Amino acid sequence: MNEIIVAGAGVGVLTCEVQEAVNRADAVCCARRFAGLIPQGKRHILLGKFSDAFDEIASESGRVVILVSGDPGVFSLLPLVEGRFPGRVRVLPGISSLQVLCAQVGESWSDAVILSCHGRSLNVGRFLNVVERNRLVILFCDKITSPQYVCQSLSRLSDVSVVIGENLGTDSEHVLSGNPQDFVNHTSPELSLILVRNESPFRVNVHPR
């Protein structure tokens, strides 16, 4: 039975622990954009169609590392891998774009509501309700639910500010701050992140009888 490690590739920079796991692996499974992190000559299983990649992993007899973007615990492939290979998965953390963006702006995310549009659509009404009730909301965007689309939705709210993280951890990284109205016509890369601040969130007061 082969060993399977789900490891966070962070924003393209591996931790020492993950790098060692990759070096010792018999095969590394990852998306094409992370292929440059694999040592030359190491077997690469392309993470394209999940079922096909999982079949290849199942056929391996040695140690397989599955590199996922960011941290495995934040909207990653980890639940699907654990479902296919129950009891056989070890997890190594990575540095997510969420952590990078919050660090860039000196923001604590201990009370943040974290949402993702990867593989799912955004219900605008529910999203706005979450923003109105919380100090900090962080949303992983995609090609359809872009920062521009989110800011257009947020423009109907007052006293809300945003931070947009683009290409975090790369040479073309940009971090933009302002009001939602500032970015209703702005075009961001597909895998961007938006942080929404509401310094006066609505609170429901419950009075004891």
HELIX and SHEET records of a PDB file:
HELIX    1   1 CYS A   16  ARG A   24  1                                   9    
HELIX    2   2 ARG A   32  LEU A   37  5                                   6    
HELIX    3   3 PHE A   50  SER A   59  1                                  10    
HELIX    4   4 LEU A   78  ARG A   84  1                                   7    
HELIX    5   5 SER A   97  GLN A  104  1                                   8    
HELIX    6   6 VAL A  124  ARG A  133  1                                  10    
HELIX    7   7 PRO A  147  LEU A  154  1                                   8    
HELIX    8   8 PRO A  180  PHE A  183  5                                   4    
SHEET    1   A 5 ARG A  43  LEU A  46  0                                        
SHEET    2   A 5 ALA A  27  CYS A  30  1                                        
SHEET    3   A 5 VAL A  64  VAL A  68  1                                        
SHEET    4   A 5 ILE A   4  GLY A   8  1                                        
SHEET    5   A 5 VAL A  89  LEU A  92  1                                        
SHEET    1   B 5 VAL A 113  SER A 116  0                                        
SHEET    2   B 5 LEU A 136  PHE A 140  1                                        
SHEET    3   B 5 LEU A 193  ASN A 198 -1                                        
SHEET    4   B 5 VAL A 160  GLU A 166 -1                                        
SHEET    5   B 5 HIS A 174  GLY A 178 -1                                        
END                                                                             
